[in-house]
Amino acid sequence: MRGVIRLNDPTSHGGKVVGAAPNSTVLGVAVARKGDPCVCPIKGHVRCVIAEGAPQVLIDGVPVAFDGHKTSCGASLMSTVGNSGRG
């Protein structure tokens, strides 16, 4: 099972998640969803957002992001928590 993505989790491009659901946390850290912002240090990769999420796991009607999901600049999200119990 893939780990959930949370605020400040890294991406494969060296960036990180900078926005997440304020009222939903895992281990005290806000959970990230499709459309939440991220930053990327690669030149030209601006205004990045989480491009994927699990449609079967929603927070406020928005799919939750999990390890391996992509950002709009093509980076993979990397969870800093272990098994989330979701696939």
Secondary structure, DSSP 4 states (H G I P E B T S, - for coil): -BPBPBTT-BBTTS-EE---EEEEEETTEEEPBTT-BEE--STT--S-BB---EEEEEETTEEEPBTTPBBTTSPBB--SS---SB-
